[in-house]
Amino acid sequence: MPRPIRCILLIDDDPDDNYIHQLIIDETELCETVRVAENGQLGLAYLTKTDHPDYVRPDIILLDINMPGMNGFEFLEHYRQIDPSLQSRVVLLMLTTSLFPADTTRARQFSEVKGYLSKPLSQDMLQTIVNQHFS
């Protein structure tokens, strides 16, 4: 049976969170491929280097807010400027520990952001994402 999600791109600087989220994604069997970028710059590089042999176009981006170098909001500012064909199928969700009301309000200002989730990712959360965006 084909999996509804071809690729999820995790953009998060926390290796423990990335490891746990990969395990959860693998356990659901809803996704074929998981790619990880440890910061916003690497996430943008992955999205725009489509000729790389390891490239699989993400269906979902799970984006952390608090990262060194380029935080999630800075990533979003740059993401808006990349070729729209690289964005068209992507469901971009904030996945963060930040519960600051200002962060949720700021995230809502980006039309690209389809949801705001609190870490850790769970199997139920991923199933809900599939039900909302891939059925």
C-alpha positions in Angstrom: 0.0 0.0 0.0 1.5 3.4 -0.9 2.2 5.8 1.9 0.3 9.1 1.7 3.4 11.2 2.4 6.5 10.9 0.2 8.8 13.0 2.3 8.9 15.0 5.6 11.6 17.6 6.1 12.4 18.2 9.8 14.1 21.6 10.3 15.3 21.5 13.9 18.6 21.9 15.7 17.9 19.4 18.4 19.3 16.0 17.5 17.3 14.2 20.3 14.0 15.7 19.0 14.9 14.8 15.4 15.8 11.2 16.4 12.5 10.8 18.3 10.4 12.4 15.6 12.0 10.1 13.0 11.1 7.1 15.1 7.5 8.2 15.5 7.2 9.0 11.7 8.7 5.6 10.9 6.4 3.8 13.3 3.3 5.3 11.7 4.2 3.9 8.2 2.6 7.1 6.7 5.8 8.5 5.2 8.4 7.0 2.8 11.3 9.3 3.5 12.5 11.7 6.3 15.1 14.3 5.7 16.6 16.4 8.5 18.1 19.9 8.3 19.7 21.1 11.6 19.0 24.8 10.9 17.1 27.1 8.7 20.0 27.7 6.3 20.3 23.9 5.7 16.6 23.6 5.3 16.6 26.3 2.5 19.6 24.7 0.9 17.8 21.3 0.8 14.7 22.8 -0.7 16.5 24.6 -3.5 19.1 22.0 -4.4 16.7 19.8 -6.3 19.5 18.3 -8.5 21.1 16.7 -5.5 21.0 12.9 -5.8 19.5 12.6 -2.3 16.7 15.1 -2.9 13.1 14.1 -2.4 10.6 16.9 -2.6 9.0 17.3 0.8 5.3 17.1 1.2 5.5 18.3 4.8 8.0 20.6 6.5 8.0 20.5 10.3 9.8 23.7 11.4 11.1 24.6 14.8 11.2 28.2 15.9 14.2 28.5 18.2 17.4 27.6 16.4 20.8 29.2 16.2 21.9 31.0 13.1 18.5 31.3 11.4 15.4 30.8 13.5 12.1 29.5 12.2 10.7 33.0 11.4 13.8 34.0 9.6 13.5 30.7 7.6 9.9 31.7 6.7 11.0 35.1 5.4 13.5 33.4 3.1 11.1 30.6 2.2 8.7 33.1 0.8 11.3 34.2 -1.7 12.2 30.8 -3.2 10.7 29.7 -6.4 7.0 29.0 -5.8 7.3 25.7 -7.7 9.4 24.5 -4.7 6.7 25.4 -2.3 3.5 24.3 -4.0 2.9 20.9 -2.5 4.4 21.6 0.9 2.4 21.6 4.1 4.5 23.8 6.4 3.8 23.3 10.1 5.5 24.9 13.1 6.6 22.1 15.6 8.1 23.8 18.6 8.3 23.9 22.4 7.6 27.6 22.3 4.3 28.4 24.0 4.7 32.1 23.8 1.5 33.7 22.6 3.6 36.2 20.5 5.1 33.2 18.6 1.7 31.7 17.7 0.4 35.1 16.7 3.5 35.7 14.5 3.2 32.3 12.9 -0.4 33.0 11.9 0.9 36.0 9.9 2.6 33.7 7.5 0.0 32.2 5.0 2.5 29.4 4.3 2.1 28.1 7.9 -0.8 25.6 8.0 -0.6 24.8 11.7 1.2 25.3 15.0 2.0 22.1 17.0 3.7 21.5 20.3 6.6 19.1 20.6 6.9 16.2 20.7 5.3 15.0 17.5 3.0 12.1 18.1 1.5 9.4 15.9 -1.9 10.9 16.4 -0.7 14.3 15.4 0.8 12.9 12.2 -2.4 10.9 11.4 -4.4 14.2 11.9 -2.1 16.0 9.4 -2.6 13.2 6.9 -6.4 13.3 7.4 -6.5 17.1 6.9 -4.0 17.5 4.0 -3.6 14.2 2.2 -7.0 12.5 2.0 
